[in-house]
């Protein structure tokens, strides 16, 4: 279904600059490499603008945030905005830390964000709403956030909801074992950056492809885990193994996508 875009990703080998969460940095880099992208994981303010300028997409992940990494994010975002380089913002932990929420607000004020990807609690926190909200209230908040920021908003969970403020795409699939592995959301944010590099003018489609493929990675990795009677540590490795077969999975299809 996404074979053309995946083939393009393999051909371009786009440079993806990730100011990444140190907890999941290695996994994000290896997933991008397996898929065909070229990751650079830099968090030093002194080199942020230069590296971003050479990249085809930028991923900002607030996991383990500190002042130096935030400075690197703001410098990188300004450089990306000047050159119209697509940007993914992952507001990790924005629901549990006022410092992170303030940092996200500052990044959103700077503008230039293409996709905001977070779990329901993180997205609700960015909207100034109760993080315990559910159902249609969450979807409406995502629509409003998209309209306010001009970014695609993706709420990830058992089913991923992706909106541009008008359309609502629902991506189902994956496996329950994915929530037992630290950094799967970070890996999805990085993969979204890779597809933004391929389709910079179509961020909704890029986010949808990344979401659908990540769920297929999870399904295939969980099958390996079950067949080989291994555990969650192996599941993480299997995710990267399966990502190396992204071209086969794209051709195979079987994605569960509803466009409303």
N, C-alpha and C positions, 0 to 999 in steps of 0.2 A: 504493500500500500504506500509506503514511504520510500520505495526503492530508489527513485530518482534523487531525492534529497540525501539519502544515505550515500549513494554513489558520489554525489557532489561533495559531501563531507569528506569522504575518503580521498577524493582528488585534490581538494583544496588544502587539506590538513591545516585548518585555520588556527592561528595562535590565539589562545583563550587566556586572558590575564585574570587570575583568580586571587583576590585578597580573601583567602579562605580561612575557615575555621581550623585552627591547628589540630583539633581532635580528629578531623576527617580529611585533612589536607592530602595525605598520601593516597587514600582511597579515591578521592576526586581526581587527582592527577592520573592515576592508573586507569580509571574508568574512561577518562577522556582519551588517553593514549590508545586503549583497546578499541574505542569507537572510531579512531582515525584522526582525532584532533591533536593539537600540539599545546599542552598546558604550560603556563609559566606561573609559578606560585610565588608572588612577590608581595611583601608587606612593609617595605622600607620607604618612607616618604621621599627620601632623596632620589629614588629612581622611579617612583610611581608614574610620573607624567611621561617619561621617556618610554617605559615599557608599555603603557597603555596606548601610546601613539603608534606603536608597532603592531598592536593587536587587532584582531577582527571582532572581538567581543570582550566585555568586562563583566566579571561576577563579583559582587560584594556580599560577603557572608558575615553577619554580626556575631557569630559564635566566638566566645572568648575575647570579647572586645576590650581594647585598652586605648588610651589616648594616641599612642603612636600608630596603631593600626587604623584608628578612625581618621587621623590626619592623612594617612596613605589613601584611604577611601575617598576623602573629599578631593584630594589632588587628582586622583585617578578619574573620578567622576567629571571633574571640570575638563580634563584632557579629552575624555570620551565625548562630552557634549560639544566641545569645539570641533571635533572631527566627525561628529554624527556616528560614533561607534555605539552599537546597541549594548544595553546594560541590564543585567539581572540583579535585583536586590532581594536578599534572603534575610528577613528581619528576625533571625533566630533569637529567641528569648525575650522579644519585645513585650511579651505578656507578663514577665516576671521582674522586670528591671526598668525603673524610671529613667536611668541613664541611657539604656539602649533605646527607649522610646524617643528621648530627646535627640539622640544621634540619628535615628531614622527620620524624624521630622526635619532635621537639618539637611539630610541628603535629599529628601523629597522637595524641600525648598529650592535646592540647587537645580533640580529638574534634570531631564535627560534619561530618566528611568524607563526602560522598555517593558520589563516584566517584574512584578512583585510576587514572589512565591513564598507562601508560609502555611502553617497549619491554621485551623479555625481560630484558636485562641490568639495567635499572633496577629492575624488579620483583624479580629475584633478589637484588639488593643490599639492598633493603628487608627481605628475608626472612633476611638474613645468610648467604646461600648463594653458592656459586661462580657467577660470572656466565656461565661457559661451559656451564652446565647446559642440557639440551635436552629436548624432547619431554614425556613424562608428568611428569617431575620438575618442569618449569616450571609445568605445569597444576596439579599438586598444591600447589606453593608459592603459586600465586595463590588457590586455594581456601582454604588456611590463612590467608593474609593477609586475605582477605575475612572469614573467621570471627573473626579476632582483632580487626580494626578495625571491623567492622560496615559497611564500605564495599563497594560494587561495585568489583571489580578488573578492569581491561581491559588485556590485553597486546596491543599492536599490532604488526603485521608483515605478511607476505604474506597471512596470514589473521589476523583479529582474534579473540581469545578473551575473552569477557566472562563473569564468574561472580559469583554472590551467595553462594558457598560451598556451594551445592547444585546449582543449574542451571549448565550450561555452554553458552553460545551461541557459535557459530562464524560469523563473517561473512567471506566470501570476495569477491574482485573487486579492483578497483583496477588500477593499471598500474605497471610497473617504474620508469617515469620519475618517479614520486612520490618515490622515495628520493633523487633527484638535486636536490631543491629543499629548501632550508633552511626549516624552520618548518611543514611539513605536519602534524606531530604536535601542534604548538602550536595550529594552526588547528582540528584535531579536538577538542582539549580545550575550546577556546572554543565550538565548535558543540555539544559535549556540554552545556556550561553553558546554551546557549539552549534545548535540549530539556528540560533539567531544570527550567527556568522554566515550561515548558508542562506537564510531568508530574512535579512535585516528589515525589509519593508513589510513583512508579514509576521509580526510577533505573536499573534493569536495562533496561527498555524504552527509556528516554531515551538511554542509552549505545549501545544496539543501533541505534536510528534514526540517531544521529549517525554511527556507524561505517559503516553501510550507505550513507548518503547521501554521505559523504566519498569512499567508494570509487567511487560513481557519478560524482562530480565529477571524480575522477582519470581515469576511463575516457573521459568525454566531452572533457576537456581534452586528453588525449593524442591523441584522434582529431583534434581541431583542429590540434594540433601537427604530426601526421603529414600531414594533408591540405594544410596550408599550408607545409609544409617549413620550420618554424621550430625554435627550440631551447628549452632549459630555462627561460630567462628569460621567454619568451613563455608557456610552460606555466604558470608561476606566475600570470600575468595571466589565462590561460584558466580557471584554477580559480575565480577570483573571478567571471569572466563567467558560467561555468556555474552557480555558486551562485545567481546571480540568477534562474535558471530552476528553482529547487528545487521549485516547485509542479508544474511539468510533469514533472520526473523522479519525483516522489513518485507521481503518477498513472500514469506510464508503467510503473513497477514494474521487474521484472527483477533484483531483489536476490537474493543468494545467502546465505541465512541458514539455519543448522542449529541447532535447539534440542535439546540432549541432556539 
